[in-house]
Amino acid sequence: MANVKNLNFLLKFIGGFIIVGLVIFLIWFLFPMFIYKNVFKRYFIRQIPYEVEKNIYRLTSDLSDIINTSIENQKEQSLKYISNELNTINAILSNQKFDFKTINEQLAIINQIMVT
């Protein structure tokens, strides 16, 4: 029975220290902050140029990827368009009867498309 009482006392004693320690642990940073404020401030201010430069590199990398993808898509569209136009011209010229009226109409359509 004495051992149980001693154990209960010991648990209450340790529990009290744990609770007090927890409270101190949760608010410990408030006490020395007025002393170390300038140290932390200088540290973070020195980090700003590095972080800005790092994020600018990331941004330019992302933008260059987007631009390169857009250029590749435009290139593919242009090649398809040129191929279709060459096929149209080839189909017109392979026709045995040379209908110059149709050829002139097709060239006018191509010139309109090229202007816009």
C-alpha positions as CSV (number, residue, x, y, z in Angstrom):
1,M,0.0,0.0,0.0
2,A,2.9,2.3,0.8
3,N,4.4,1.7,-2.6
4,V,1.1,2.6,-4.3
5,K,0.9,5.9,-2.4
6,N,4.5,6.6,-3.2
7,L,3.8,5.8,-6.9
8,N,0.8,8.1,-6.9
9,F,2.7,10.9,-5.3
10,L,5.6,10.4,-7.8
11,L,3.2,10.4,-10.8
12,K,1.5,13.6,-9.5
13,F,4.8,15.2,-8.9
14,I,6.2,14.3,-12.4
15,G,2.8,15.3,-13.9
16,G,3.1,18.7,-12.4
17,F,6.5,19.2,-13.9
18,I,5.3,18.0,-17.2
19,I,2.4,20.4,-17.2
20,V,4.6,23.3,-16.1
21,G,7.3,22.3,-18.6
22,L,4.7,22.1,-21.4
23,V,3.4,25.6,-20.6
24,I,7.0,27.0,-20.5
25,F,7.8,25.1,-23.8
26,L,4.8,26.7,-25.5
27,I,5.6,30.2,-24.5
28,W,9.4,30.1,-24.2
29,F,10.0,31.9,-27.5
30,L,8.2,35.1,-26.3
31,F,10.7,35.8,-23.5
32,P,14.0,36.1,-25.4
33,M,12.6,37.4,-28.6
34,F,13.1,41.1,-27.6
35,I,16.8,40.2,-27.1
36,Y,17.3,38.1,-30.3
37,K,14.9,40.1,-32.6
38,N,17.7,41.8,-34.6
39,V,19.6,38.5,-35.0
40,F,16.6,36.8,-36.6
41,K,15.7,39.9,-38.6
42,R,19.3,40.1,-40.1
43,Y,19.3,36.4,-40.9
44,F,16.0,36.6,-42.8
45,I,16.9,39.9,-44.6
46,R,20.1,38.2,-45.8
47,Q,18.1,35.3,-47.2
48,I,15.8,37.6,-49.3
49,P,18.2,38.1,-52.3
50,Y,18.8,34.3,-52.6
51,E,15.1,33.5,-52.4
52,V,14.2,36.1,-55.0
53,E,16.8,35.0,-57.4
54,K,15.8,31.3,-57.0
55,N,12.2,32.1,-57.6
56,I,13.0,34.3,-60.7
57,Y,15.0,31.3,-62.1
58,R,12.0,29.1,-61.5
59,L,9.6,31.5,-63.1
60,T,11.8,32.0,-66.2
61,S,12.2,28.3,-66.5
62,D,8.4,27.7,-66.4
63,L,7.8,30.6,-68.9
64,S,10.5,29.3,-71.3
65,D,8.9,25.8,-71.2
66,I,5.5,27.4,-72.0
67,I,6.9,29.4,-74.8
68,N,8.9,26.5,-76.3
69,T,5.7,24.3,-76.3
70,S,3.8,27.1,-78.0
71,I,6.5,27.5,-80.7
72,E,6.5,23.7,-81.3
73,N,2.7,23.7,-81.7
74,Q,2.8,26.7,-84.1
75,K,5.5,24.9,-86.1
76,E,3.4,21.7,-86.4
77,Q,0.3,23.7,-87.5
78,S,2.4,25.6,-90.1
79,L,3.8,22.4,-91.5
80,K,0.3,20.9,-91.7
81,Y,-1.0,24.0,-93.4
82,I,1.8,24.1,-96.0
83,S,1.4,20.4,-96.6
84,N,-2.3,20.8,-97.3
85,E,-1.7,23.8,-99.6
86,L,0.9,21.8,-101.5
87,N,-1.5,18.9,-101.9
88,T,-4.1,21.2,-103.2
89,I,-1.8,22.7,-105.7
90,N,-0.6,19.2,-106.7
91,A,-4.2,18.1,-107.2
92,I,-5.0,21.1,-109.3
93,L,-1.8,20.7,-111.5
94,S,-2.2,16.9,-111.8
95,N,-5.7,17.4,-113.4
96,Q,-5.2,16.9,-117.1
97,K,-7.4,19.8,-118.2
98,F,-5.8,23.0,-117.1
99,D,-8.7,25.1,-115.9
100,F,-6.9,28.4,-115.4
101,K,-10.1,29.9,-113.9
102,T,-10.1,27.4,-111.0
103,I,-6.3,27.8,-110.5
104,N,-6.6,31.6,-110.3
105,E,-9.5,31.2,-107.8
106,Q,-7.4,28.8,-105.6
107,L,-4.4,31.2,-105.8
108,A,-6.7,34.1,-104.8
109,I,-7.9,32.1,-101.8
110,I,-4.3,31.3,-100.8
111,N,-3.3,34.9,-101.2
112,Q,-6.2,36.0,-99.0
113,I,-5.2,33.5,-96.3
114,M,-1.5,34.6,-96.5
115,V,-2.5,38.3,-96.1
116,T,-4.6,37.6,-93.0
